[in-house]
Amino acid sequence: MALRRIAGASTSSSFFKSFTTVLPQAAEPAPASPSYLAHHLLDEFSRPRASRDGERLRRLAAHLTAPAVESVIARLPSWRHALDFFRWADEQPGFRHSCYSFNAMASLLRRRQPAHLDRLAADALAAGCPMTPGALGFLLRCLGDAGLPDTAARVFDSARARLSCTPNSYTFNCLLDALAKAGRADDAEARLQEMLVKCGDGSVDKYTLTSLLQCYSNAGRPDDANDVFQRMSQHGWVDEHVLTMLAVAFSKWGKVDGAVELVGRMEVLGMRPSEKTLSVLVHGFAKQRRIDKAIEMFDKMATYGYVADLPMYGVLIEGLCRQKKIGKAVKIFEVMKSSEVVPDVRLLKNMIEAFIHEGDFAIVGPFINENAGKLKPSDVTALYNVVLQGLVNHGQDVKPNSDSFNIVVCGLCKVKKLDDALALVKDMVGFGSKGKLLMFNDLIYELCNADRLDEGYKLFNQMKDLGVIPTEFTYNSLFYGICRRKDPNGASDLLREMCTNGHRPWIKNCTEMVQQLCFSGRITEALGFLEEMLKMGFLPDIVTYSAAMNGLCKTGEVDNALGLFRDISAKSYLPDVVAHNILINGFRLSGKLNEAQEIMEEMLEKGLFPSVVTYNLMIDVWCKSGNIEKAVDCLNKMVDEEKSPTVVTYTSLIDGLCGAGRPDEAIVLWHKMSDKSCAPNKIAYTAFVNGLCKCGRVETALTYYEEMMTKGFVLDTFSCLYFINALISNGNTTKGCELLKEVLQRDMTQGDDLKMVGLINKAVEVLSKDGRTSPEISILVEKGLISRAQTMGKKDGN
C-alpha cells in the first residue's frame, strides 16, 4: 500500500537509540584556573538574578582574582550585567578590586551612564585603590567623556593621599582633556599653571596645547584659540585633528570662510578633511543662506566618499526651495532617494509647499503617493492638509479641478478619513467637477472595508450619474462589502450586473462569502451561492470549494464535506494538498480515524506530496488510534524529506508516547526537540506535564513544570488542578498546597465548572487532613477562598 512510503523509515527503536548515546565527559579544570573562573562567572552573570546558582557562586568566589574579574567585566553582554557582577565581586570576603578592574568598569560607563560612573569614582577613592599614573589618566579621561569634570578634578586632587599615585605630566594632560570637553577654560588655565610648577616648562607638549585649544574652542574664545594655534604651528604640532577641531569651531562661531580656509590648508598638506568637518560647513553655509557654497561643500563630501544624512539633505533642499530653485531641489531630492535616505514629513511638506507656491498642483499627487509610503497616517494627513491649505490660499488665482480633488480624496482614504473625503466629494460636485475614477474606487473600497456598504452603494450610483464608468475594481469592492455581511442574495444580484457589464468577481471574495456563511452555520446558503455562481458562468476554484469543505468540517458535517470533495473531483477539479488536509482534520476532530487514514492513502496514490501540516495531522491521528510506531515512522519520514518538524509535531508525538505509557521515550524526544532549536510553547509544556503525571512520573513532571514557569508559561486552571492532585497523590502535599493557593487566588472565570470544583474538593479534602498543610487550608477558609464544607469532604462537584 502507498502508506508504506511513509512507514519505510527506520523503526522507532533505532530512532530513539540515536538520542541516548552517552558521550565521555571531559575532565573539569581546576577551580583556580583563570579560564575556568571567567567561563563560569560569565555563565552565571549572563543570566537573570533569580536563576543564578548561589552555591556555585560561593564556590567560585573563594578563588576570585582581579585579572579574572577584569576579563569577565569586559565580556559580559551589557553594562548592567557588568555593574551587577562588579558589585557582587566587591562584596566577596578577601577580594579587593584593582585599578584595572575599576577602569574596565569605567570604560563601559563612560558614554551614557554618568551617575554610575560618578559613584564608581567615589568607590575607588573610598577603597583607597592604588593606581599607576597611567591608570589614573585613563579614569580621568573616562570621567571627561561622561561630562564629569568636577569629579575628575576631585579624583586628581585626592590621588596622592587616597590612591597612592603622584600625578605626572600625563595625568595633568588627561585632566586638561576632561576640562576641555566641558569648556572649562578658567579651570584649565589654573591647572596648566599648576602643571608648570610641578612638572616644569618642558612638560607642556602637543597634547597639552591640543586640550587647551579644544577648551577655548568649546568655551567660545576664538582669540585665545588662535593664540594656542599659532604656538602649535611654531612647534610643528599642527595635525589633521587640530585643523579639524579649529575648522569646526570657526563654523560654530559663524566664521565659515575661515573654516573653509583651514580645510584648504589641510588639503594642501595632503590631509583629508573629516566627514564631521565638511558636514558642519554645509550646515554653517546653509544657516547663512549661502546655499551655493553649502552645495560646494556637499559636492566635496561626495568626492571623499562621505555619505550625507537626512538633516544635511534637508537644509540644502529647504534652502533651495526658499530661493525658488525648485529644479535643483528636486535633483538633490532624487540624489537623496537614490542613496536610500528616507525623507521625513517636514522635508516633504517643504517640497509640497514649494510646488504649490509655483502653482504646480499636478505634480503634488504623484509626489505624495511616491514618497509617503513609510510615513505614519497622521503624517500623511499633515501632507494633505498642506495641499488643502494651498488650495485655499490660491482660491482667487487657481480653481480646483478634478486632479486637485483626486489628490486630496485619495490621500484622505489612505489615512481612513472617510467622512472628510465624502464631504470633499460633495464640495467637488458643487464646484461642477465630476472627479476621477481612482478617487471613487479608493473611497468605495475603503467604505466597504469599513463595513459602510450603504454609503459605498450611494457613491457608486453617484459616480454613474456623473458619467464615471465603474470598473471591475469598483464592482469587486462592493462585492467584498456584501460578502462581509454574509448576504448571498445581494451578492448574486451584483454578480448578475457584473456579468452583464463583462466583469468577473475576484475569487478571494467568493471564498470569503463561503467561509463566512459556513462559520455561521448557514451551510445550505453557502452551497446555494456556489451553485448560483456556476449558473452565471463563474467557476469557483479549488480554494473556494476548500473553504466550503472547511466550513462543513468545522460544523461537524464531515460526511457532507466528503460528498462535496467527491463531487468536485468528478467535475475534473484536482483537489490539492490543502483540500485533503481539510478532510483529514475533519475526520480527526470527529473521531473517525480510519477515514482520516483513508484520505491520506488516497492522497499518496494521486502522487501528492504531504506537507508539514499533513504529517502533523497524521501523527496525531496515529497517536490517538494507539499506533505509536507509525507516528514515529512519520516523524522519521519528515526528517528524510527535509521537512522540519514543528512544535505541533513534537507535542502530538510526546503526548502520544505518554498516553501509551512510554514516558522515557517522550523525555528523549522532548530533549531532541530542544536540540533542533524548536522551542516548546505553553501547549507543549502542558501536554508534557500532564502526560508525565498520567504515567506516574510526577516528580519528573514537577521539574518540567518549574522550567515552564521560568519561561513565563502558566498552566491553565484545569491542568493545574489535575497536576496538584497528582502531586498530592504522590505524597508531595506541601507543593500541592502551595500551587492550590496560587490557583484559588486567580480570577477563576470557570470556577463553577463541575470538573474543576470536583478537583478542588478532592485536593482540599486530603490537604485538610494532613498535619503539614491543614493550617494553610484553615487560612484559605478564613479568607473565603474555600468553604468549611469542602474541608469535610462534601464534594458538591462530584
C-alpha positions in Angstrom: 0.0 0.0 0.0 1.0 3.6 -0.5 1.2 4.2 3.2 4.4 2.1 3.2 6.1 5.1 1.6 5.7 6.7 5.0 6.4 3.6 7.0 9.6 2.9 5.1 11.8 4.9 7.5 13.8 3.4 10.4 11.9 1.9 13.3 11.1 3.8 16.4 13.7 1.9 18.4 16.5 2.9 16.1 15.1 6.5 16.1 15.3 6.8 19.8 18.5 4.9 20.1 20.4 7.8 18.4 19.2 10.1 21.2 20.6 8.2 24.1 24.3 7.9 23.1 26.4 8.8 26.2 29.4 11.0 25.5 32.5 10.8 27.7 32.8 13.8 30.0 35.9 16.0 29.7 37.9 16.4 32.9 36.8 19.5 34.8 39.6 22.2 35.1 40.8 23.3 38.4 38.6 25.9 40.1 41.5 28.3 40.4 42.2 28.3 36.7 41.5 31.9 35.3 39.8 30.4 32.2 37.6 28.3 34.5 36.7 31.2 36.7 35.9 33.6 33.8 33.9 31.0 31.9 31.7 30.0 34.8 31.3 33.6 36.1 30.2 34.7 32.7 27.7 31.9 32.6 26.2 32.9 35.9 26.1 36.6 35.4 24.7 36.5 31.9 21.5 35.1 33.5 18.7 36.9 35.4 19.5 37.2 39.1 16.7 34.8 40.1 18.1 31.9 38.0 21.7 32.1 39.3 23.2 29.2 41.2 24.0 30.5 44.7 26.1 27.5 45.8 28.1 27.6 42.6 28.8 31.3 43.0 30.0 30.7 46.6 32.5 28.2 45.4 33.7 30.4 42.6 34.1 33.4 45.0 36.7 31.6 47.0 39.0 31.7 44.0 38.2 35.2 42.8 41.2 37.2 41.3 41.4 40.7 39.9 42.5 39.6 36.4 39.6 37.2 36.2 37.2 40.0 37.3 38.6 42.3 34.7 38.2 39.7 32.0 34.6 39.0 32.9 33.6 42.7 33.0 34.9 43.2 29.5 33.0 40.2 28.2 29.5 40.5 29.8 26.7 41.4 27.4 25.9 44.8 28.8 27.0 47.4 31.3 24.1 46.4 33.6 25.4 42.8 33.8 28.9 44.1 34.3 28.0 46.5 37.1 26.0 43.8 38.8 29.0 41.5 38.7 31.4 44.3 39.8 29.4 45.0 42.9 28.9 41.3 43.7 32.7 40.8 43.5 33.3 43.8 45.7 31.2 42.1 48.5 33.2 38.8 48.5 35.4 38.3 51.6 39.1 38.6 50.8 38.7 40.2 47.4 39.7 43.7 46.5 39.3 45.4 43.2 42.4 46.6 41.4 42.8 49.8 39.3 42.4 47.6 36.2 39.0 46.2 37.2 37.9 49.8 38.2 38.9 51.0 34.8 37.3 48.1 33.0 34.1 49.1 34.6 34.6 52.8 34.0 35.2 52.1 30.3 31.7 50.6 30.0 30.0 53.5 31.9 31.8 56.4 30.2 29.4 57.1 27.4 25.9 57.1 28.8 25.9 56.3 32.5 27.4 59.4 34.2 25.6 58.8 37.5 27.0 55.2 37.9 30.5 56.4 36.8 30.4 59.2 39.4 29.6 56.6 42.1 32.3 54.3 40.8 34.9 57.1 41.1 33.8 57.7 44.7 34.1 54.0 45.4 37.6 53.9 44.1 38.6 56.8 46.4 36.8 55.2 49.4 38.5 51.9 48.8 41.9 53.6 48.5 42.6 51.5 45.4 46.3 52.0 44.4 46.7 53.4 40.9 49.5 54.0 38.5 49.7 57.4 36.7 48.6 55.6 33.5 45.5 54.0 35.2 44.7 57.4 36.9 44.9 59.1 33.5 42.5 56.6 31.9 40.0 57.1 34.7 40.2 60.9 34.2 39.6 60.5 30.5 36.5 58.3 31.2 35.1 61.0 33.5 35.7 63.6 30.9 33.9 61.6 28.3 30.9 61.3 30.7 30.8 65.1 31.3 32.1 64.9 34.9 34.9 67.5 35.0 34.3 68.2 38.7 34.6 64.5 39.6 37.7 64.3 37.5 39.3 67.2 39.4 38.3 65.7 42.8 39.9 62.3 41.9 43.0 64.1 40.6 43.4 66.1 43.8 42.9 63.0 46.0 45.3 60.8 44.0 48.3 61.2 46.2 46.6 60.7 49.5 43.9 58.2 48.6 45.2 56.3 45.5 48.9 56.2 46.3 49.6 57.9 43.0 51.7 61.0 42.3 50.3 62.8 39.2 52.8 63.4 36.3 52.5 65.3 33.1 50.4 62.5 31.5 47.8 62.7 34.3 47.8 66.5 34.0 47.1 66.2 30.3 44.2 63.8 31.0 42.7 66.2 33.5 43.1 69.1 31.0 41.3 66.9 28.4 38.4 66.4 30.8 38.1 70.1 31.5 38.4 70.9 27.8 35.5 68.7 26.8 33.3 70.8 29.2 34.7 74.1 28.0 36.0 75.0 31.5 38.7 77.4 30.2 39.4 79.2 33.5 39.9 75.9 35.4 42.1 74.6 32.6 44.3 77.7 32.7 44.7 77.2 36.5 45.6 73.5 36.1 48.1 74.4 33.4 49.9 76.8 35.8 49.9 74.0 38.4 51.4 71.6 35.9 54.2 74.1 35.1 55.1 74.5 38.7 55.1 70.8 39.5 56.4 69.3 36.2 58.4 72.2 34.7 58.1 74.1 31.4 59.3 71.1 29.4 56.1 69.2 30.4 53.9 71.2 28.1 53.7 69.3 24.8 51.5 68.8 21.8 48.8 67.0 23.8 48.7 69.8 26.4 48.1 72.5 23.8 45.6 70.4 21.9 43.5 70.1 25.1 43.8 73.8 25.7 42.8 74.6 22.0 39.7 72.3 22.4 38.9 74.1 25.7 39.0 77.6 24.1 37.0 76.3 21.1 34.3 74.8 23.3 34.2 77.9 25.5 33.7 80.3 22.5 37.0 82.2 22.9 38.4 82.5 19.4 41.3 84.9 20.1 42.7 82.6 22.8 42.2 79.6 20.5 44.1 81.4 17.7 47.0 82.2 20.1 47.3 78.5 21.0 47.1 77.5 17.3 49.9 79.9 16.4 52.1 78.5 19.2 51.4 74.9 18.0 52.3 76.0 14.4 55.7 77.3 15.6 56.5 73.9 17.1 55.2 71.9 14.1 52.5 70.3 16.2 49.5 71.1 13.9 48.0 67.9 12.5 44.7 66.8 10.9 42.9 66.6 14.3 44.0 70.2 15.3 42.9 71.7 12.0 39.6 69.8 12.1 38.9 71.0 15.6 39.6 74.6 14.7 37.6 74.4 11.4 34.5 73.1 13.3 34.9 75.9 15.9 35.2 78.6 13.3 32.0 77.3 11.7 30.2 77.4 15.0 31.3 80.9 15.6 29.8 81.9 12.2 33.3 82.4 10.6 32.6 79.9 7.9 35.0 81.4 5.4 37.8 81.0 7.9 36.8 77.4 8.3 37.0 76.9 4.5 40.5 78.3 4.5 41.6 75.8 7.2 40.1 73.0 5.1 42.0 74.2 2.1 45.2 74.3 4.2 44.5 70.7 5.2 44.2 69.6 1.6 47.4 71.4 0.6 49.2 69.5 3.4 47.8 66.2 2.0 45.4 65.8 4.9 41.8 64.6 4.4 39.1 66.7 5.9 36.8 64.7 8.2 33.1 64.0 7.4 32.2 65.9 10.5 34.2 69.0 9.4 32.5 69.2 5.9 29.1 68.4 7.4 29.5 71.4 9.8 30.5 73.6 6.9 27.4 72.6 4.9 25.1 73.4 7.8 27.1 76.7 8.5 26.7 78.0 4.9 23.0 76.9 4.8 22.4 78.8 8.1 23.8 81.9 6.4 21.6 81.2 3.4 24.7 80.8 1.2 23.3 77.7 -0.5 25.7 77.7 -3.4 28.7 77.5 -1.0 26.8 74.8 1.0 26.4 72.7 -2.2 30.1 73.2 -3.0 31.0 71.7 0.4 28.3 68.9 -0.2 30.0 68.1 -3.5 33.4 68.0 -1.8 32.0 65.4 0.7 30.9 63.2 -2.3 34.4 63.4 -3.8 35.8 62.0 -0.5 33.2 59.2 -0.4 31.3 60.6 2.6 27.5 59.8 2.8 25.1 62.7 3.6 22.3 62.2 6.1 18.7 63.4 6.2 19.4 66.6 8.1 22.1 67.6 5.5 19.8 66.9 2.6 17.0 68.7 4.4 18.9 72.0 4.9 20.1 72.0 1.2 16.6 71.3 -0.2 14.8 73.7 2.1 17.4 76.4 1.3 16.9 75.9 -2.5 13.1 75.9 -2.1 13.4 79.1 -0.1 15.3 80.6 -3.1 12.7 79.2 -5.5 15.3 76.9 -7.2 12.8 74.1 -7.3 14.5 72.2 -10.1 17.8 72.0 -8.2 15.9 71.0 -5.1 14.2 68.1 -6.9 17.6 66.9 -8.3 19.1 66.8 -4.8 15.9 65.1 -3.5 16.4 62.4 -6.2 20.1 62.0 -5.2 18.9 61.6 -1.6 16.4 58.8 -2.5 19.0 57.0 -4.7 21.2 57.0 -1.6 18.4 55.2 0.3 17.9 58.1 2.6 14.2 58.3 3.5 12.5 61.7 3.6 10.6 62.8 6.7 7.3 64.6 6.9 9.0 68.0 7.4 11.0 67.8 4.2 8.1 66.5 2.2 5.9 69.4 3.5 8.5 71.9 2.4 8.7 70.3 -1.1 4.9 70.3 -1.4 4.7 73.9 -0.3 7.2 74.9 -2.9 5.3 73.1 -5.7 2.0 74.7 -4.6 3.7 78.1 -4.4 4.6 77.7 -8.0 1.0 76.7 -8.8 2.1 73.2 -9.9 -0.7 71.2 -8.3 -0.5 68.4 -10.9 2.8 67.1 -9.6 1.7 67.1 -5.9 -0.4 63.9 -6.0 2.2 61.6 -7.7 4.8 63.1 -5.4 2.9 62.2 -2.2 2.0 58.7 -3.5 5.6 58.0 -4.3 7.1 59.3 -1.0 4.6 58.9 1.8 4.6 55.1 1.9 6.7 54.9 5.1 5.0 57.7 7.0 2.5 57.4 9.8 -1.1 58.0 9.0 -1.1 61.3 11.0 1.9 62.5 8.9 0.2 61.6 5.6 -2.8 63.6 6.9 -0.5 66.6 7.5 0.8 66.4 3.9 -2.8 66.5 2.5 -3.6 69.4 4.9 -0.8 71.3 3.2 -2.5 70.6 -0.2 -5.8 71.8 1.2 -4.3 74.9 2.6 -2.6 75.5 -0.7 -6.0 75.2 -2.5 -7.5 77.8 -0.1 -4.6 80.2 -0.4 -4.7 80.0 -4.2 -8.5 80.2 -4.4 -8.5 83.6 -6.2 -6.0 82.6 -8.8 -6.4 78.8 -9.2 -9.7 77.0 -9.5 -9.5 73.4 -8.1 -10.2 70.8 -10.8 -10.7 67.0 -10.8 -7.0 66.4 -10.3 -6.9 68.6 -7.2 -9.8 66.8 -5.6 -8.4 63.4 -6.7 -5.2 64.1 -4.9 -6.8 65.0 -1.6 -9.6 62.5 -1.6 -7.2 59.6 -2.3 -4.9 60.9 0.5 -7.8 61.1 3.0 -8.7 57.5 2.0 -5.2 56.3 2.8 -5.4 57.7 6.3 -9.0 56.5 6.8 -10.6 60.0 7.0 -13.6 58.8 5.2 -16.1 61.4 6.4 -13.8 64.2 5.3 -13.4 62.5 2.0 -17.2 62.2 1.5 -17.6 65.9 2.4 -15.0 66.9 -0.1 -16.7 64.9 -2.8 -19.9 66.8 -2.1 -17.9 70.1 -2.4 -16.4 68.8 -5.6 -19.9 68.3 -7.2 -20.7 71.9 -6.1 -17.7 73.1 -8.0 -19.1 71.5 -11.1 -16.3 68.8 -11.2 -17.1 65.2 -11.9 -13.9 63.8 -10.2 -11.7 60.9 -11.2 -12.2 57.2 -11.4 -9.3 56.5 -9.0 -10.9 58.7 -6.4 -14.2 56.9 -6.5 -12.6 53.5 -6.5 -10.5 54.3 -3.5 -13.3 55.8 -1.5 -15.8 52.9 -2.3 -13.2 50.3 -1.4 -12.4 52.0 2.0 -16.1 52.4 2.8 -16.8 48.7 2.1 -13.7 47.8 4.1 -15.1 49.8 7.0 -18.5 48.0 6.7 -20.2 51.1 5.4 -21.7 49.3 2.4 -24.8 51.6 2.1 -22.6 54.7 1.7 -20.5 52.7 -0.8 -23.5 51.9 -2.9 -24.7 55.6 -2.7 -21.3 56.8 -4.0 -21.4 54.0 -6.7 -24.7 55.4 -8.0 -23.4 58.9 -7.8 -20.3 58.2 -9.9 -22.5 56.6 -12.6 -24.8 59.7 -12.6 -21.6 61.9 -13.1 -20.6 59.8 -16.1 -17.8 58.0 -14.5 -17.9 54.3 -15.6 -17.4 51.7 -12.8 -14.6 49.2 -13.4 -14.1 45.6 -12.3 -12.3 47.0 -9.2 -15.3 49.1 -8.3 -17.7 46.2 -8.6 -15.4 43.9 -6.6 -15.1 46.4 -3.8 -18.9 46.4 -3.4 -18.9 42.6 -3.8 -16.4 42.4 -0.9 -18.6 44.5 1.3 -21.6 42.3 0.5 -19.6 39.1 1.3 -18.5 40.6 4.6 -22.2 41.0 5.5 -22.9 37.4 4.6 -25.7 38.4 2.1 -25.8 35.7 -0.6 -28.9 37.2 -2.3 -27.3 40.7 -2.6 -24.1 39.0 -3.9 -26.0 37.1 -6.5 -27.7 40.3 -7.7 -24.4 42.1 -8.0 -22.9 39.1 -9.8 -25.6 39.3 -12.4 -24.9 43.0 -13.0 -21.2 42.3 -13.2 -21.9 39.6 -15.8 -24.0 42.0 -17.8 -21.1 44.5 -17.9 -18.4 42.0 -18.7 -16.7 42.0 -15.3 -15.6 38.9 -13.3 -15.7 38.5 -9.5 -12.5 38.1 -7.6 -12.4 34.6 -6.3 -11.0 35.7 -3.0 -14.3 37.5 -2.3 -16.3 34.4 -3.2 -14.1 32.4 -0.8 -14.7 34.9 1.9 -18.5 34.6 1.4 -18.5 30.8 1.6 -16.3 30.8 4.7 -18.5 33.4 6.5 -21.7 31.5 5.7 -20.2 28.2 6.8 -18.8 29.5 10.0 -22.2 31.0 10.8 -23.8 27.5 10.3 -25.5 28.6 7.0 -24.2 25.6 5.0 -27.1 25.4 2.7 -26.8 29.0 1.7 -23.1 28.6 1.1 -23.7 25.7 -1.3 -26.5 27.5 -3.0 -24.3 30.5 -3.6 -21.7 28.2 -5.3 -24.5 26.8 -7.5 -25.6 30.4 -8.4 -22.0 31.2 -9.4 -21.9 28.2 -11.7 -25.3 29.1 -13.3 -23.9 32.6 -14.2 -20.8 31.1 -15.7 -18.4 32.0 -12.9 -16.4 28.9 -12.0 -15.2 28.8 -8.3 -11.7 27.5 -7.9 -10.5 24.8 -5.6 -9.7 27.4 -2.9 -13.4 28.4 -2.8 -14.5 24.8 -2.6 -11.9 24.1 0.1 -13.4 26.9 2.1 -16.9 25.3 1.8 -15.4 21.9 2.9 -13.6 23.5 5.8 -16.8 25.2 6.9 -18.7 21.9 6.8 -16.0 20.2 8.8 -16.0 23.0 11.4 -19.7 22.5 11.9 -19.3 18.7 12.2 -20.7 17.8 8.8 -17.6 16.0 7.7 -19.6 13.4 5.6 -21.1 16.3 3.6 -17.6 17.7 3.2 -16.5 14.4 1.8 -19.5 14.4 -0.6 -18.5 17.8 -1.9 -15.0 16.6 -2.3 -16.1 13.7 -4.4 -18.5 15.9 -6.4 -15.8 18.4 -7.4 -13.4 15.6 -8.2 -16.0 14.2 -10.6 -16.1 17.6 -12.3 -12.4 17.4 -13.2 -11.2 19.6 -10.4 -8.0 18.4 -8.8 -8.2 18.8 -5.1 -4.8 19.9 -3.7 -2.9 19.0 -0.5 -4.8 21.7 1.4 -8.2 20.2 0.4 -7.0 16.7 1.6 -5.7 18.2 4.8 -9.1 19.8 5.5 -10.8 16.4 5.2 -8.1 14.6 7.3 -8.5 17.2 10.0 -12.3 17.0 9.8 -12.3 13.2 10.3 -9.6 13.6 13.0 -11.8 16.0 15.0 -14.9 13.9 14.6 -13.0 10.8 15.9 -13.2 8.9 12.5 -9.6 8.0 12.5 -9.8 5.2 9.9 -11.5 7.6 7.4 -8.6 10.1 8.0 -6.1 7.4 7.2 -8.0 6.5 4.0 -7.9 10.1 2.8 -4.1 10.1 3.4 -3.8 6.9 1.4 -5.8 8.4 -1.4 -3.7 11.5 -1.4 -0.5 9.5 -1.8 -2.0 7.4 -4.6 -2.7 10.6 -6.5 1.0 11.4 -6.3 0.5 14.4 -4.0 3.3 15.1 -1.5 2.3 15.5 2.1 3.0 18.9 3.7 4.2 19.5 7.3 0.5 20.1 8.2 -0.4 16.7 6.7 2.3 14.9 8.7 1.3 16.7 11.9 -2.3 15.7 11.4 -1.4 12.1 10.7 0.9 11.9 13.7 -2.0 13.0 15.9 -4.3 10.5 14.2 -1.9 7.6 14.7 -1.2 8.6 18.3 -5.0 8.8 19.0 -5.5 5.4 17.4 -2.7 3.9 19.5 -0.4 3.3 16.5 2.7 5.0 18.0 5.1 3.2 15.8 3.5 4.7 12.6 3.6 8.1 14.3 7.3 7.7 15.0 8.0 6.5 11.4 6.1 9.5 10.2 8.4 11.8 12.1 11.4 10.0 10.6 9.9 10.4 7.1 9.5 14.2 7.7 13.2 14.4 8.5 14.2 12.3 5.5 12.2 14.7 3.2 13.9 17.7 4.9 10.5 18.9 6.2 11.3 20.5 9.6 9.1 19.1 12.4 7.3 21.9 14.3 6.4 22.2 17.9 3.0 20.8 17.0 4.7 17.7 15.6 6.7 17.1 18.7 3.8 17.9 21.1 1.5 15.4 19.4 4.1 12.6 19.5 5.2 13.3 23.1 1.5 13.3 24.2 1.0 10.0 22.3 4.1 8.4 23.9 2.9 9.4 27.3 -0.6 8.1 26.6 1.0 4.8 25.5 2.9 4.6 28.9 6.3 5.3 27.3 7.5 8.3 29.3 11.2 7.7 28.8 10.9 7.9 25.1 8.8 11.1 25.5 11.6 12.7 27.6 14.2 11.7 25.0 12.0 13.3 22.2 11.5 16.4 24.3 15.2 17.0 24.5 15.5 16.2 20.8 13.1 19.0 20.2 15.2 21.4 22.1 18.4 20.2 20.3 16.7 21.0 17.0 16.1 24.6 18.1 12.4 24.1 18.2 11.3 26.0 21.3 8.4 24.4 23.3 5.4 26.6 23.8 2.7 26.6 26.5 0.7 23.8 24.8 3.8 21.6 24.6 4.6 22.1 28.3 1.0 21.5 29.3 0.8 18.2 27.3 4.2 17.0 28.7 3.5 17.8 32.3 0.0 16.2 32.1 1.4 13.2 30.2 4.2 12.5 32.7 1.6 12.7 35.6 -0.6 10.1 33.8 2.5 7.8 33.6 3.1 8.2 37.3 6.3 10.3 36.8 5.1 13.2 39.0 8.4 14.4 40.3 9.8 14.5 36.8 6.7 16.5 35.8 7.4 18.9 38.6 10.9 19.6 37.2 9.4 20.5 33.8 6.6 22.5 35.4 9.2 24.6 37.2 11.1 25.0 33.9 7.9 26.1 32.3 7.3 28.8 34.9 10.8 30.2 34.4 10.0 30.7 30.7 6.8 32.7 31.5 4.3 29.9 30.7 1.4 29.1 33.1 -0.7 26.0 33.2 -4.4 26.6 32.6 -6.6 26.2 35.7 -7.9 22.7 34.9 -4.5 21.3 34.0 -3.0 22.9 37.2 -5.7 21.3 39.4 -5.0 17.9 37.8 -1.3 18.4 38.4 -2.0 19.4 42.0 -3.9 16.2 42.7 -1.2 14.2 41.1 1.4 15.8 43.5 -0.8 15.1 46.5 -1.4 11.5 45.4 2.4 11.2 45.1 2.9 12.4 48.7 4.1 15.9 47.9 1.3 17.6 49.8 3.4 20.7 50.6 4.0 21.6 46.9 0.4 20.7 46.1 -0.9 23.0 48.8 1.4 25.8 47.5 0.0 25.5 44.0 -3.6 25.2 45.2 -3.2 28.6 47.0 -2.0 30.2 43.7 -4.9 28.7 41.8 -7.5 29.8 44.2 -6.2 33.4 44.1 -6.6 33.6 40.4 -9.6 35.1 38.6 -11.3 31.8 38.2 -13.8 32.6 35.4 -14.7 28.9 35.1 -14.9 28.4 38.9 -18.4 26.9 38.6 -17.2 24.1 36.2 -18.2 20.8 37.9 -15.0 19.0 37.0 -12.9 21.9 38.3 -14.9 22.1 41.5 -14.5 18.3 42.0 -10.7 18.5 41.6 -10.5 21.4 44.1 -12.7 19.5 46.6 -10.6 16.3 46.2 -7.4 18.2 46.9 -8.8 20.2 49.8 -10.2 17.1 51.5 -6.7 15.4 51.6 -4.8 18.6 52.5 -7.1 19.4 55.4 -6.3 16.0 56.9 -2.5 16.4 56.5 -0.8 17.9 59.5 1.7 19.7 57.3 -0.9 21.5 55.2 -4.0 21.7 57.4 -3.1 25.1 58.9 -2.7 26.6 55.4 -6.2 25.2 54.5 -7.6 26.9 57.6 -6.2 30.2 56.4 -7.8 29.7 53.0 -11.2 29.1 54.7 -10.8 32.3 56.8 -10.0 34.2 53.6 -13.2 32.8 52.0 -11.3 31.1 49.2 -12.8 27.7 50.1 -15.7 26.8 52.3 -15.6 24.8 55.5 -17.8 22.2 54.0 -15.1 21.4 51.4 -12.7 20.6 54.2 -15.1 18.0 55.5 -15.3 16.1 52.2 -18.7 17.4 50.9 -17.7 17.4 47.2 -20.6 19.1 45.5 -18.8 19.0 42.2 -18.7 15.2 42.1 
